[in-house]
Amino acid sequence: MKKINIIDLDNTLIKFDSFSTYILKGLTFKNCIKLFRLLILRKLKKIDSEIFKASIINLYRLNKNYSDMINKLAIELSLKLDKSVLLKIDSYTDDSTINVLSSASPEDYVNKLAVSIGWLSLASHFDEDNKFFHNHGYNKIKLLNKFYPKDTCIYNFAISDSETDLQLLKMFNKYILLN
């Protein structure tokens, strides 16, 4: 059986929120009014984080240079990986281990980042019915179970900074909750 390590991205593998960076990188003159409206609605709690994130992704995917922006963002993030966290992950990784980057951030750049470091990924995405799946909290467990069921994998190691991941972390033989 393969061993699975789950690694959170934002404020864990990198020391900042990649989605905020994504928002800034995708901002154009053409989409700034729509983005501003979404930011106001979110600040006023008229929309939740799931609707906010899905709306921004849909808005940004309309940008004609979206693919280039995503590629550049993935490269930028790969240069900012926390070396101390990578060392911890390496200490729980051997030839039979699959490292999986699990993030609430969009799969658009999370997948590219994961591939660039030789990992797999589970991230927020639109399913085949174009319904948004926010890979956050309990949804991280659902996605893990879908692709890496415990009866076929050993849940080896997990690391995250977020209390919302604690239930997920406790499923693993070893885990670290940062801060």
N, CA, C and O of each residue as an XYZ file, in Angstrom:
716
protein
N       0.851     -1.201      0.000
C       0.000      0.000      0.000
C       0.886      1.250      0.000
O       1.933      1.303      0.646
N       0.428      2.233     -0.738
C       1.136      3.505     -0.802
C       0.861      4.324      0.447
O      -0.250      4.329      0.977
N       1.895      5.015      0.906
C       1.736      5.960      2.004
C       1.381      7.325      1.417
O       1.914      7.734      0.385
N       0.476      8.014      2.095
C       0.020      9.335      1.651
C       0.429     10.385      2.682
O       0.189     10.228      3.879
N       1.048     11.450      2.195
C       1.297     12.646      2.993
C       0.434     13.765      2.430
O       0.395     13.967      1.217
N      -0.248     14.485      3.290
C      -1.072     15.626      2.880
C      -0.417     16.904      3.394
O      -0.102     17.034      4.577
N      -0.225     17.833      2.477
C       0.440     19.082      2.809
C      -0.464     20.243      2.408
O      -0.883     20.347      1.255
N      -0.758     21.108      3.365
C      -1.538     22.311      3.106
C      -0.632     23.340      2.428
O       0.569     23.384      2.694
N      -1.202     24.157      1.564
C      -0.408     25.154      0.836
C      -0.282     26.469      1.595
O       0.805     26.831      2.044
N      -1.385     27.174      1.733
C      -1.354     28.551      2.234
C      -1.015     28.621      3.713
O      -1.636     27.959      4.545
N      -0.025     29.431      4.018
C       0.466     29.630      5.384
C       1.065     28.370      5.993
O       1.259     28.292      7.206
N       1.356     27.390      5.152
C       2.030     26.169      5.582
C       3.244     25.937      4.689
O       4.378     26.178      5.104
N       3.012     25.475      3.475
C       4.119     25.247      2.540
C       4.686     26.578      2.049
O       5.881     26.686      1.772
N       3.836     27.577      1.943
C       4.271     28.952      1.720
C       3.758     29.771      2.898
O       2.789     29.387      3.552
N       4.397     30.877      3.162
C       4.066     31.647      4.362
C       3.100     32.798      4.114
O       3.144     33.807      4.817
N       2.236     32.654      3.126
C       1.250     33.686      2.812
C       0.062     33.020      2.123
O       0.070     31.820      1.853
N      -0.953     33.826      1.849
C      -2.172     33.340      1.202
C      -2.033     33.472     -0.314
O      -2.023     34.583     -0.844
N      -1.928     32.355     -0.998
C      -1.733     32.386     -2.453
C      -2.957     32.930     -3.185
O      -2.819     33.499     -4.267
N      -4.139     32.768     -2.621
C      -5.334     33.256     -3.309
C      -5.340     34.782     -3.375
O      -5.806     35.355     -4.360
N      -4.831     35.439     -2.344
C      -4.705     36.903     -2.382
C      -3.749     37.325     -3.493
O      -3.991     38.309     -4.192
N      -2.662     36.573     -3.650
C      -1.711     36.841     -4.724
C      -2.384     36.628     -6.075
O      -2.204     37.423     -6.997
N      -3.156     35.556     -6.186
C      -3.915     35.256     -7.406
C      -4.844     36.422     -7.754
O      -4.930     36.830     -8.913
N      -5.534     36.952     -6.751
C      -6.445     38.074     -6.982
C      -5.676     39.261     -7.558
O      -6.118     39.877     -8.528
N      -4.543     39.579     -6.969
C      -3.754     40.725     -7.442
C      -3.196     40.486     -8.842
O      -3.195     41.397     -9.671
N      -2.727     39.287     -9.110
C      -2.126     38.973    -10.417
C      -3.171     39.001    -11.537
O      -2.847     39.343    -12.674
N      -4.395     38.651    -11.230
C      -5.438     38.587    -12.254
C      -6.218     39.864    -12.447
O      -7.072     39.953    -13.329
N      -5.929     40.853    -11.624
C      -6.667     42.117    -11.695
C      -6.351     42.840    -13.005
O      -5.187     43.061    -13.341
N      -7.387     43.198    -13.726
C      -7.238     43.975    -14.959
C      -8.193     45.162    -14.900
O      -9.102     45.211    -14.072
N      -7.968     46.098    -15.785
C      -8.874     47.242    -15.872
C     -10.288     46.767    -16.178
O     -11.269     47.304    -15.663
N     -10.369     45.742    -17.034
C     -11.660     45.224    -17.483
C     -12.464     44.554    -16.357
O     -13.692     44.635    -16.340
N     -11.774     43.896    -15.421
C     -12.513     43.163    -14.382
C     -12.513     43.846    -13.018
O     -13.062     43.299    -12.062
N     -11.912     45.022    -12.906
C     -11.755     45.639    -11.583
C     -13.078     46.019    -10.925
O     -13.202     45.918     -9.705
N     -14.068     46.453    -11.703
C     -15.356     46.844    -11.109
C     -16.081     45.614    -10.563
O     -16.636     45.650     -9.465
N     -16.073     44.523    -11.340
C     -16.705     43.284    -10.869
C     -15.983     42.740     -9.642
O     -16.619     42.264     -8.702
N     -14.660     42.813     -9.652
C     -13.887     42.347     -8.497
C     -14.196     43.205     -7.268
O     -14.391     42.676     -6.173
N     -14.241     44.501     -7.445
C     -14.546     45.408     -6.336
C     -15.908     45.082     -5.735
O     -16.070     45.073     -4.515
N     -16.896     44.813     -6.605
C     -18.237     44.455     -6.141
C     -18.199     43.163     -5.315
O     -18.838     43.072     -4.267
N     -17.451     42.172     -5.794
C     -17.329     40.905     -5.059
C     -16.651     41.118     -3.702
O     -17.059     40.532     -2.698
N     -15.622     41.954     -3.681
C     -14.932     42.241     -2.423
C     -15.864     42.913     -1.412
O     -15.826     42.598     -0.223
N     -16.694     43.831     -1.887
C     -17.655     44.516     -1.002
C     -18.673     43.512     -0.466
O     -18.957     43.485      0.732
N     -19.220     42.687     -1.360
C     -20.205     41.689     -0.929
C     -19.608     40.739      0.106
O     -20.275     40.364      1.071
N     -18.359     40.355     -0.097
C     -17.693     39.451      0.859
C     -17.465     40.162      2.187
O     -17.709     39.590      3.249
N     -17.002     41.397      2.132
C     -16.731     42.159      3.355
C     -18.016     42.367      4.162
O     -17.994     42.346      5.392
N     -19.127     42.567      3.463
C     -20.418     42.757      4.132
C     -21.079     41.428      4.517
O     -22.175     41.411      5.077
N     -20.403     40.325      4.212
C     -20.890     38.976      4.508
C     -22.192     38.645      3.776
O     -23.025     37.885      4.271
N     -22.348     39.232      2.590
C     -23.504     38.922      1.742
C     -23.261     37.655      0.930
O     -24.204     37.001      0.483
N     -21.978     37.312      0.742
C     -21.606     36.049      0.092
C     -20.555     35.368      0.958
O     -19.759     36.034      1.621
N     -20.555     34.040      0.949
C     -19.560     33.313      1.741
C     -18.276     33.128      0.941
O     -18.206     33.498     -0.231
N     -17.270     32.557      1.580
C     -15.968     32.416      0.928
C     -16.030     31.499     -0.283
O     -15.275     31.684     -1.237
N     -16.914     30.520     -0.258
C     -17.050     29.597     -1.387
C     -17.582     30.309     -2.628
O     -17.024     30.153     -3.715
N     -18.640     31.081     -2.483
C     -19.207     31.828     -3.615
C     -18.219     32.892     -4.085
O     -18.053     33.114     -5.284
N     -17.570     33.540     -3.133
C     -16.569     34.553     -3.460
C     -15.457     33.961     -4.325
O     -15.108     34.511     -5.369
N     -14.912     32.842     -3.880
C     -13.807     32.203     -4.600
C     -14.257     31.726     -5.979
O     -13.565     31.966     -6.968
N     -15.383     31.066     -6.058
C     -15.891     30.569     -7.341
C     -16.139     31.729     -8.310
O     -15.828     31.623     -9.497
N     -16.689     32.818     -7.816
C     -16.986     33.976     -8.668
C     -15.708     34.603     -9.215
O     -15.648     34.985    -10.384
N     -14.702     34.706     -8.381
C     -13.434     35.288     -8.840
C     -12.764     34.381     -9.866
O     -12.254     34.863    -10.877
N     -12.761     33.087     -9.620
C     -12.159     32.161    -10.586
C     -12.872     32.270    -11.933
O     -12.223     32.363    -12.974
N     -14.192     32.261    -11.915
C     -14.962     32.391    -13.167
C     -14.667     33.717    -13.866
O     -14.540     33.763    -15.089
N     -14.560     34.779    -13.098
C     -14.254     36.091    -13.658
C     -12.861     36.099    -14.281
O     -12.685     36.577    -15.401
N     -11.888     35.581    -13.572
C     -10.498     35.620    -14.042
C     -10.250     34.687    -15.223
O      -9.399     34.969    -16.067
N     -10.978     33.590    -15.288
C     -10.799     32.669    -16.415
C     -11.191     33.306    -17.745
O     -10.858     32.776    -18.805
N     -11.885     34.424    -17.702
C     -12.245     35.156    -18.916
C     -11.080     35.996    -19.447
O     -11.103     36.424    -20.600
N     -10.068     36.232    -18.618
C      -8.903     37.006    -19.054
C      -8.191     36.270    -20.182
O      -7.969     35.062    -20.098
N      -7.834     36.996    -21.236
C      -7.198     36.339    -22.379
C      -5.793     35.850    -22.063
O      -5.305     34.941    -22.734
N      -5.132     36.415    -21.076
C      -3.791     35.956    -20.700
C      -3.814     35.071    -19.446
O      -2.805     34.936    -18.753
N      -4.974     34.472    -19.168
C      -5.146     33.691    -17.936
C      -4.122     32.561    -17.816
O      -3.539     32.371    -16.749
N      -3.902     31.829    -18.873
C      -2.977     30.702    -18.835
C      -1.559     31.157    -18.491
O      -0.875     30.523    -17.687
N      -1.127     32.249    -19.099
C       0.200     32.789    -18.792
C       0.287     33.236    -17.339
O       1.285     32.989    -16.662
N      -0.764     33.896    -16.868
C      -0.785     34.374    -15.483
C      -0.681     33.200    -14.509
O       0.048     33.271    -13.520
N      -1.407     32.130    -14.790
C      -1.395     30.944    -13.926
C      -0.010     30.295    -13.925
O       0.500     29.917    -12.871
N       0.591     30.166    -15.096
C       1.929     29.573    -15.187
C       2.954     30.391    -14.410
O       3.778     29.832    -13.686
N       2.905     31.705    -14.557
C       3.829     32.583    -13.831
C       3.594     32.503    -12.324
O       4.548     32.501    -11.545
N       2.340     32.439    -11.915
C       2.029     32.341    -10.492
C       2.565     31.033     -9.909
O       3.145     31.034     -8.823
N       2.377     29.936    -10.610
C       2.878     28.649    -10.126
C       4.398     28.675     -9.976
O       4.934     28.143     -9.004
N       5.092     29.289    -10.928
C       6.552     29.404    -10.839
C       6.942     30.269     -9.653
O       7.845     29.923     -8.891
N       6.253     31.403     -9.501
C       6.534     32.309     -8.383
C       6.349     31.595     -7.039
O       7.174     31.740     -6.137
N       5.275     30.835     -6.915
C       5.020     30.112     -5.663
C       6.085     29.047     -5.418
O       6.506     28.840     -4.280
N       6.519     28.375     -6.474
C       7.527     27.316     -6.312
C       8.846     27.869     -5.782
O       9.615     27.143     -5.151
N       9.110     29.137     -6.033
C      10.338     29.767     -5.549
C      10.222     30.232     -4.095
O      11.211     30.646     -3.490
N       9.013     30.161     -3.541
C       8.780     30.664     -2.186
C       8.388     29.563     -1.196
O       7.837     29.849     -0.133
N       8.669     28.323     -1.541
C       8.343     27.221     -0.643
C       9.201     27.310      0.614
O      10.390     27.622      0.544
N       8.599     27.037      1.744
C       9.298     27.093      3.025
C      10.209     25.869      3.153
O       9.737     24.736      3.245
N      11.499     26.113      3.158
C      12.481     25.022      3.192
C      12.402     24.195      4.470
O      12.652     22.990      4.439
N      12.060     24.821      5.588
C      11.949     24.063      6.843
C      10.755     23.107      6.793
O      10.820     22.003      7.334
N       9.682     23.525      6.153
C       8.512     22.647      5.998
C       8.856     21.514      5.037
O       8.491     20.363      5.278
N       9.557     21.832      3.948
C       9.976     20.783      3.007
C      10.849     19.738      3.693
O      10.726     18.547      3.407
N      11.726     20.169      4.590
C      12.569     19.220      5.329
C      11.732     18.304      6.217
O      12.005     17.107      6.309
N      10.715     18.861      6.868
C       9.816     18.035      7.688
C       9.102     17.001      6.826
O       9.002     15.831      7.195
N       8.609     17.444      5.674
C       7.902     16.535      4.760
C       8.846     15.439      4.282
O       8.483     14.263      4.257
N      10.058     15.831      3.905
C      11.054     14.854      3.432
C      11.344     13.791      4.485
O      11.596     12.635      4.146
N      11.311     14.172      5.756
C      11.597     13.194      6.808
C      10.508     12.126      6.930
O      10.729     11.082      7.544
N       9.335     12.382      6.350
C       8.232     11.414      6.351
C       7.975     10.838      4.957
O       6.939     10.218      4.714
N       8.922     11.047      4.051
C       8.748     10.626      2.662
C       9.813      9.609      2.277
O      11.003      9.803      2.526
N       9.356      8.516      1.660
C      10.283      7.551      1.078
C       9.751      7.132     -0.293
O       8.829      7.760     -0.815
N      10.315      6.093     -0.874
C       9.927      5.680     -2.228
C       8.480      5.226     -2.349
O       7.917      5.225     -3.443
N       7.877      4.839     -1.231
C       6.486      4.372     -1.294
C       5.487      5.445     -0.843
O       4.335      5.138     -0.535
N       5.939      6.706     -0.807
C       5.101      7.804     -0.320
C       4.672      8.705     -1.463
O       5.471      9.068     -2.326
N       3.397      9.058     -1.451
C       2.861     10.048     -2.384
C       2.595     11.324     -1.586
O       1.817     11.318     -0.632
N       3.242     12.405     -1.982
C       2.987     13.706     -1.372
C       1.871     14.393     -2.155
O       1.924     14.501     -3.380
N       0.859     14.856     -1.417
C      -0.321     15.472     -2.037
C      -0.508     16.870     -1.442
O      -0.679     17.039     -0.235
N      -0.468     17.846     -2.316
C      -0.735     19.220     -1.920
C      -2.245     19.392     -1.869
O      -2.919     19.252     -2.890
N      -2.782     19.694     -0.694
C      -4.225     19.829     -0.522
C      -4.524     21.268     -0.135
O      -4.034     21.769      0.878
N      -5.347     21.934     -0.968
C      -5.547     23.367     -0.768
C      -6.962     23.800     -1.116
O      -7.618     23.217     -1.979
N      -7.411     24.832     -0.425
C      -8.683     25.470     -0.765
C      -8.514     26.425     -1.938
O      -9.495     26.930     -2.481
N      -7.278     26.666     -2.321
C      -6.995     27.522     -3.476
C      -7.368     26.796     -4.768
O      -7.553     25.579     -4.759
N      -7.480     27.528     -5.875
C      -7.935     26.934     -7.140
C      -6.944     25.931     -7.729
O      -5.729     26.119     -7.671
N      -7.495     24.874     -8.292
C      -6.675     23.851     -8.927
C      -5.868     24.415    -10.086
O      -4.847     23.836    -10.458
N      -6.294     25.516    -10.659
C      -5.633     26.095    -11.824
C      -4.127     26.251    -11.588
O      -3.322     25.878    -12.440
N      -3.753     26.799    -10.439
C      -2.324     26.942    -10.166
C      -1.807     25.935     -9.144
O      -0.618     25.617     -9.149
N      -2.664     25.432     -8.278
C      -2.221     24.437     -7.289
C      -1.702     23.182     -8.001
O      -0.665     22.637     -7.623
N      -2.425     22.725     -9.031
C      -1.987     21.542     -9.770
C      -0.638     21.771    -10.437
O       0.228     20.897    -10.397
N      -0.451     22.933    -11.046
C       0.819     23.246    -11.715
C       1.962     23.308    -10.713
O       3.061     22.828    -10.989
N       1.707     23.895     -9.559
C       2.732     23.956     -8.515
C       3.099     22.552     -8.060
O       4.279     22.217     -7.954
N       2.089     21.730     -7.790
C       2.338     20.361     -7.320
C       3.166     19.572     -8.339
O       4.128     18.898     -7.971
N       2.798     19.655     -9.592
C       3.535     18.941    -10.643
C       4.983     19.419    -10.691
O       5.897     18.617    -10.881
N       5.194     20.715    -10.520
C       6.554     21.271    -10.608
C       7.476     20.738     -9.509
O       8.696     20.742     -9.669
N       6.903     20.284     -8.403
C       7.734     19.724     -7.321
C       7.570     18.205     -7.195
O       8.029     17.600     -6.226
N       6.919     17.606     -8.178
C       6.809     16.150     -8.223
C       5.739     15.564     -7.321
O       5.820     14.396     -6.941
N       4.744     16.357     -6.975
C       3.662     15.926     -6.112
C       2.358     15.846     -6.899
O       2.293     16.227     -8.068
N       1.329     15.347     -6.235
C      -0.034     15.377     -6.747
C      -0.778     16.466     -5.980
O      -0.225     17.074     -5.064
N      -2.034     16.709     -6.358
C      -2.763     17.763     -5.654
C      -4.255     17.481     -5.580
O      -4.828     16.759     -6.397
N      -4.850     18.081     -4.567
C      -6.294     18.128     -4.371
C      -6.609     19.588     -4.061
O      -6.099     20.139     -3.085
N      -7.443     20.214     -4.881
C      -7.681     21.646     -4.713
C      -9.122     21.987     -5.068
O      -9.860     21.155     -5.597
N      -9.503     23.203     -4.774
C     -10.840     23.673     -5.135
C     -10.975     23.658     -6.649
O     -10.041     24.005     -7.372
N     -12.158     23.247     -7.124
C     -12.355     23.061     -8.564
C     -13.839     23.069     -8.915
O     -14.707     23.009     -8.044
N     -14.099     23.145    -10.202
C     -15.458     22.982    -10.705
C     -15.581     21.546    -11.195
O     -14.730     21.071    -11.947
N     -16.642     20.846    -10.772
C     -16.808     19.448    -11.178
C     -17.404     19.373    -12.584
O     -17.590     20.391    -13.252
N     -17.694     18.158    -13.012
C     -18.201     17.951    -14.373
C     -19.547     18.637    -14.622
O     -19.901     18.887    -15.774
N     -20.295     18.941    -13.575
C     -21.563     19.668    -13.697
C     -21.384     21.174    -13.500
O     -22.357     21.916    -13.367
N     -20.124     21.610    -13.482
C     -19.747     23.004    -13.264
C     -20.163     23.523    -11.885
O     -20.364     24.723    -11.699
N     -20.289     22.612    -10.929
C     -20.563     22.983     -9.540
C     -19.225     23.144     -8.830
O     -18.336     22.303     -8.957
N     -19.097     24.225     -8.090
C     -17.829     24.512     -7.419
C     -17.666     23.636     -6.183
O     -18.566     23.551     -5.346
N     -16.513     22.988     -6.077
C     -16.159     22.200     -4.897
C     -15.066     22.959     -4.166
O     -13.939     23.066     -4.649
N     -15.411     23.484     -2.997
C     -14.462     24.248     -2.187
C     -13.716     23.276     -1.277
O     -14.288     22.753     -0.320
N     -12.476     23.040     -1.566
C     -11.657     22.075     -0.822
C     -11.185     22.707      0.491
O     -10.023     23.083      0.644
N     -12.111     22.806      1.410
C     -11.867     23.472      2.696
C     -12.582     22.702      3.789
O     -13.666     22.162      3.567
N     -11.974     22.649      4.976
C     -12.614     21.987      6.108
C     -12.916     20.530      5.822
O     -12.046     19.787      5.367
N     -14.152     20.118      6.090
C     -14.538     18.720      5.907
C     -14.431     18.277      4.445
O     -14.231     17.094      4.171
N     -14.562     19.211      3.515
C     -14.434     18.850      2.104
C     -13.052     18.293      1.770
O     -12.914     17.495      0.843
N     -12.041     18.702      2.510
C     -10.701     18.130      2.299
C     -10.717     16.629      2.605
O     -10.068     15.841      1.918
N     -11.452     16.250      3.625
C     -11.568     14.829      3.988
C     -12.331     14.077      2.906
O     -11.933     12.982      2.510
N     -13.421     14.661      2.429
C     -14.206     14.018      1.366
C     -13.363     13.776      0.115
O     -13.423     12.699     -0.478
N     -12.586     14.769     -0.282
C     -11.770     14.621     -1.486
C     -10.637     13.616     -1.270
O     -10.316     12.837     -2.167
N     -10.045     13.634     -0.106
C      -9.008     12.647      0.226
C      -9.580     11.238      0.147
O      -8.978     10.357     -0.467
N     -10.726     11.021      0.759
C     -11.359      9.690      0.750
C     -11.758      9.251     -0.657
O     -11.725      8.061     -0.971
N     -12.131     10.201     -1.494
C     -12.528      9.866     -2.864
C     -11.335      9.353     -3.676
O     -11.448      8.353     -4.384
N     -10.204     10.033     -3.575
C      -9.055      9.695     -4.405
C      -8.040      8.778     -3.721
O      -7.296      8.064     -4.394
N      -8.009      8.795     -2.408
C      -7.055      7.982     -1.654
C      -7.752      7.326     -0.464
O      -7.482      7.678      0.684
N      -8.647      6.376     -0.732
C      -9.385      5.745      0.371
C      -8.446      5.023      1.338
O      -7.427      4.456      0.944
N      -8.817      5.063      2.589
C      -7.971      4.503      3.649
C      -7.775      2.994      3.500
O      -6.787      2.454      3.998
N      -8.688      2.312      2.831
C      -8.513      0.866      2.668
C      -7.478      0.522      1.591
O      -7.103     -0.641      1.442
N      -7.017      1.531      0.842
C      -5.984      1.277     -0.174
C      -4.703      2.068      0.076
O      -3.714      1.884     -0.634
N      -4.710      2.945      1.077
C      -3.558      3.811      1.364
C      -3.291      3.870      2.863
O      -4.189      3.671      3.681
N      -2.064      4.142      3.195
C      -1.683      4.401      4.584
C      -1.600      5.914      4.751
O      -0.824      6.580      4.065
N      -2.391      6.443      5.650
C      -2.357      7.876      5.916
C      -1.165      8.145      6.835
O      -1.247      7.983      8.052
N      -0.083      8.549      6.235
C       1.214      8.623      6.888
C       1.447      9.906      7.677
O       1.654      9.872      8.890
N       1.411     11.046      6.971
C       1.793     12.318      7.591
C       0.977     13.446      6.983
O       0.671     13.429      5.791
N       0.624     14.434      7.812
C      -0.097     15.624      7.342
C       0.419     16.848      8.080
O       0.829     16.776      9.239
N       0.388     17.969      7.381
C       0.831     19.224      7.989
C      -0.045     20.367      7.493
O      -0.345     20.463      6.303
N      -0.448     21.229      8.418
C      -1.281     22.380      8.097
C      -1.132     23.432      9.184
O      -0.673     23.144     10.290
N      -1.521     24.640      8.858
C      -1.517     25.716      9.845
C      -2.909     25.974     10.405
O      -3.060     26.742     11.355
N      -3.931     25.340      9.825
C      -5.310     25.746     10.094
C      -6.059     24.780     11.019
O      -6.018     23.563     10.843
N      -6.725     25.348     11.985
C      -7.587     24.567     12.878
C      -8.704     23.863     12.099
O      -9.190     22.812     12.516
N      -9.106     24.446     10.968
C     -10.158     23.816     10.167
C      -9.700     22.491      9.562
O     -10.523     21.714      9.078
N      -8.398     22.229      9.587
C      -7.852     20.968      9.077
C      -7.590     19.941     10.178
O      -7.112     18.844      9.890
N      -7.891     20.274     11.422
C      -7.553     19.388     12.536
C      -8.182     18.003     12.400
O      -7.521     16.998     12.659
N      -9.430     17.942     12.002
C     -10.098     16.641     11.822
C      -9.363     15.814     10.763
O      -9.181     14.609     10.937
N      -8.947     16.443      9.686
C      -8.166     15.786      8.642
C      -6.821     15.322      9.201
O      -6.427     14.173      9.000
N      -6.131     16.197      9.889
C      -4.814     15.873     10.432
C      -4.868     14.648     11.347
O      -3.976     13.800     11.310
N      -5.894     14.561     12.150
C      -6.006     13.464     13.114
C      -6.229     12.103     12.457
O      -6.151     11.073     13.126
N      -6.505     12.092     11.159
C      -6.667     10.830     10.437
C      -5.310     10.185     10.118
O      -5.250      9.019      9.728
N      -4.239     10.939     10.282
C      -2.910     10.492      9.878
C      -2.106      9.969     11.073
O      -2.317     10.375     12.216
N      -1.180      9.058     10.771
C      -0.333      8.474     11.816
C       0.467      9.542     12.546
O       0.615      9.486     13.767
N       0.986     10.518     11.801
C       1.721     11.648     12.370
C       1.189     12.910     11.723
O       0.843     12.916     10.541
N       1.124     13.975     12.498
C       0.702     15.241     11.922
C       1.296     16.401     12.684
O       1.698     16.269     13.840
N       1.347     17.542     12.019
C       1.801     18.775     12.630
C       0.755     19.855     12.331
O       0.391     20.089     11.179
N       0.290     20.497     13.386
C      -0.549     21.689     13.250
C       0.339     22.862     13.627
O       0.664     23.052     14.799
N       0.727     23.642     12.639
C       1.615     24.786     12.881
C       0.866     25.884     13.626
O      -0.311     26.142     13.373
N       1.569     26.516     14.539
C       1.034     27.625     15.351
C      -0.105     27.155     16.183
O      -0.686     27.939     16.932
